[in-house]
Amino acid sequence: MFDGRDPVYLQIADQIRQDVLSGALGAEEQVMSTTQYATTFRINPATAAKAFAQLVDEGVLYKRRGVGMFVAPGARERLLADARESFFTDTVDPVADAARVLGIDVEDVVARLRARAAGSPSDPGTTAPEGGPR
C-alpha cells in the first residue's frame, strides 16, 4: 500500500486526509491505532505515530486519552478549504499565467472549463487549425 516516493508517514497522513475528505471517515469517528497500522501494514508503530502527530497538529485528528484517535469536528471542512486554496494556487494560477503568455483570452479559458465540466471533450467555440484535428 505505501509504495510511493514520499515517506510512509506522509502517505499515511495523506490517506487519512483523503478518507476524511471523501467521507469514508466522519467527524468523531475513530481511526486505526498506531499498533493496528503497524500490524496491518507491517510498518514501525513510530511511523504511524508520526503521521498521527502531524494530523493532530493540523486539527484533523484529536486524541481521547486511553481510547484512541478520532476525526476532529470540522476536519472535513478545513481540509476542503485547504484543498480549494491549493487548487487555485497550484492549478488555476499557472493556467492563467500560461494563457496570458500565449495570448489566450480569459473568456476562452472559462468556456473551455465549462465545456469540460459539462462532459464535452473540447470547447465547441474553439476552432481547430485548418486540416488539423480538434
Secondary structure in CASP SS format (residue, H / E / C, confidence):
PFRMAT SS
TARGET T0000
AUTHOR 0000-0000-0000
METHOD secondary structure of the structure
MODEL  1
M C 1.00
F C 1.00
D C 1.00
G C 1.00
R C 1.00
D C 1.00
P C 1.00
V H 1.00
Y H 1.00
L H 1.00
Q H 1.00
I H 1.00
A H 1.00
D H 1.00
Q H 1.00
I H 1.00
R H 1.00
Q H 1.00
D H 1.00
V H 1.00
L H 1.00
S H 1.00
G C 1.00
A C 1.00
L C 1.00
G C 1.00
A C 1.00
E C 1.00
E C 1.00
Q E 1.00
V C 1.00
M C 1.00
S C 1.00
T H 1.00
T H 1.00
Q H 1.00
Y H 1.00
A H 1.00
T H 1.00
T H 1.00
F H 1.00
R C 1.00
I C 1.00
N C 1.00
P H 1.00
A H 1.00
T H 1.00
A H 1.00
A H 1.00
K H 1.00
A H 1.00
F H 1.00
A H 1.00
Q H 1.00
L H 1.00
V H 1.00
D H 1.00
E H 1.00
G C 1.00
V C 1.00
L E 1.00
Y E 1.00
K E 1.00
R E 1.00
R C 1.00
G C 1.00
V C 1.00
G E 1.00
M E 1.00
F E 1.00
V E 1.00
A C 1.00
P C 1.00
G C 1.00
A H 1.00
R H 1.00
E H 1.00
R H 1.00
L H 1.00
L H 1.00
A H 1.00
D H 1.00
A H 1.00
R H 1.00
E H 1.00
S H 1.00
F H 1.00
F H 1.00
T H 1.00
D H 1.00
T H 1.00
V H 1.00
D H 1.00
P H 1.00
V H 1.00
A H 1.00
D H 1.00
A H 1.00
A H 1.00
R H 1.00
V H 1.00
L H 1.00
G C 1.00
I C 1.00
D C 1.00
V H 1.00
E H 1.00
D H 1.00
V H 1.00
V H 1.00
A H 1.00
R H 1.00
L H 1.00
R H 1.00
A H 1.00
R H 1.00
A H 1.00
A C 1.00
G C 1.00
S C 1.00
P C 1.00
S C 1.00
D C 1.00
P C 1.00
G C 1.00
T C 1.00
T C 1.00
A C 1.00
P C 1.00
E C 1.00
G C 1.00
G C 1.00
P C 1.00
R C 1.00
END
